[in-house]
Amino acid sequence: MLQATFPCTKTHVSPFFFILFTLLLLHPLSSLSTEPPQYSATTTCSREMVTRCKKIWEILCCTSTTTTPQIHSRSLISCGEFGSKEMSEALPLKSALQLFDADFFSNSKVKELPKDAKEFNIPVFRANRKMVASENGGLHNPSVLVFNSEWGMNEVPHKNKKFSYPSPSDINVPEKEEDMAFMSVIELGYLIKTKKITSQKLTEIFLHRLKRYNHTLEAVVTCTEDVAYTQAKEADKLLDQGVYLGPLHGIPYGLKDIISVPQYKTTWGSKTFQNQVLDMEAWVYKRLKSAGAVLIAKLVTGSLAYDDIWFGGRTRNPWNIEEFSTGSSAGPAASTSAGMVPFAIGSETAGSMTYPAARCGVTAIRPTFGTVGRTGVMSISESLDKLGPFCRNAMDCAVILDAIRGRDPDDPSSKEISLEDPFLIDITKLTVGYLEDAEMEVVDVLAAKGVNMVPFKLNYTVDSVQGILNFTMDVDMLSHFDEWQRSGQDDVYEAQDQWPLELRRARIIPAVDYLQAQRARGKLIREIRDSFTVDAFVGNVTDWEKVCMGNLVGMPVIIVPTGFKNITKPPPGGTRRRTTITTGIYAPPQHDHIALALAMAYQSVTDHHKQRPPIDDLGPNDTVPNHPSVNIPPRQWHIHV
């Protein structure tokens, strides 16, 4: 902060009055004109400016009736150091440098900055923007600064093999389509493989549910009906020819609408891009198509992948439709929870999978950073973005992750991560920690299954974790939506307290401090690695500090439903609506198989993940208005520095 000391007084001026003084100095008091006063280049000290300076200073001294705290600066501006013209040039720049915590330059150095910036910095800025930033979304020209989440540099990688899925038996087509809608991918795959049902019939059932419940949940952007029936017909044809592509053969699913599919709109949830059609196949879509899966819907993403507000409304939680689903993977979470799709692909940069999965009561895995390729996916942060599945259970998560993992040649961050087969892990050989906020039922169940459960605390000294994540995410996002902000399109964004506010703040984060944040991130990763003395740990999955820490480190976590509790302020006659309870099972990077194995063990003896939300069957005495009376605000950032 800056202290302005004038020879005529010992008064210390507050930042507000200092800035006001600067602005008034540059604009005549007697004029309402928005144009600054013009001075001759040869004028060294305008008599008018000196008079105005004295008048304004008298006003400020009279107005400031209380003593304000002294504001430190290594370089003080005084009337005697420069003439009034020189001072008028230095003051605004000194004020601006306060925003960068860089007001330590002498006044003579400050005066040099505009010339240097105009001659060197700005031409480079503009040349780079012209080359790589004319399009929004970060679909092209990825950064060469690649984040590597790997810890075990000395581990000998083993050959990647497909997982060995369990083979169910004695499964028949249920009489009610409602029952079929909540069957697992493994079970539905068995019905298709044994030709007890066709992919076309299954596709018809889920398309019907999408249309039936979307009016209530606002979770679907586009039903991809044409491509769905085409792919389902092809899946049935291949099976008739004796060709079986695996457990996803003929299984319907949905994609978060930041994932590109040719011939269909990829809206990014934003009114600015709601008619956008991208002629490219996302890598994850290619993987699922080659596995025989059938795309039936583009599902809601919060606008530009922020929270649950999008251009068509706000996605609701199937377990309590009076509240919203929260998190930008709102559509995948709500649709999976409601039995509108057997599984869906979402994404996470900072909580966009963990929050909606927890609120909607579904199982989901945020995999190790780099596990799933992101070509054709709208980018927020190239060192934070991850894709992962929302499913009925952990077993399905393993099946989907196995299908979509692998190196994407156009995504520098993706790699062939050597995961062991989660279906073959001997959990009795694992030591698993549990934090103070862990759901103890999970701890007790895993202990009963033979896991060595121990109290645990993750220790690290970095105290700016949440700020590091904000710096990283916001600056990266702005680089991908630079043109969007410059052209004023942020003015029509759906929630002005979200991206528009954050990206304006990001505009004044200096490059050097962005890189300092990455150095602090490296320190955090090393400290987490050194204190991760267990094979995995169980803890709260929506604690914001853990969300930030886990994403910065790139570690996997699986979100597991663990029960329900009554909603707050239920109607007098009772309701079937519930609040879900979940926990997270965290593992080191590239050890997703351990988290999956533990979650499968827990779910093998519990049935929380099998429960069905009421959606439109709330109870005889419970009604919810079309516009919920309970206002759930969007998640706010909490920065501790």
Secondary structure, DSSP 8 states (H G I E B T S, - for coil): ------TT------HHHHHHHHHHHHS-TT---SS-----TT-SS-HHHHHHHHHHHHHHHHH--S-------SS---TTTS-HHHHHHHHHHHHHHHTTT-TTS-HHHHHHHHHHIIIIIHHHHHHHHHHH-SSSSS-SS--S--------TTS--------------S----SSHHHHHTS-HHHHHHHHHTTSS-HHHHHHHHHHHHHHHHHHH--EEEE-HHHHHHHHHHHHHHHHTT----TTTT-EEEEETTB--TTSB--TT-GGGTT-B-----HHHHHHHHTT-EEEEEE---GGGSSSEETTEE-EETTEEEEE--SS-HHHHHHHHTTSSS-EEEEESSSTTHHHHHHHT-EEEE--TTSB--TTB--S-TTT-EEEEEESSHHHHHHHHHHHBS--TT-TT--------GGG--GGG-EEEE-TTS-HHHHHHHHHTT-EEEE---------HHHHHHHHHHHHHHHHSHHHHHTTGGGG-S-TTTHHHHHHHHTT--HHHHHHHHHHHHHHHHHHHHH--SSEEEE-SS-HHHHHHHHHHT--EEEEEEEEEE-SS--TT--S-EEEEEEEEE--TT-HHHHHHHHHHHHTS--GGG----TT---TT----SS-SS-----------
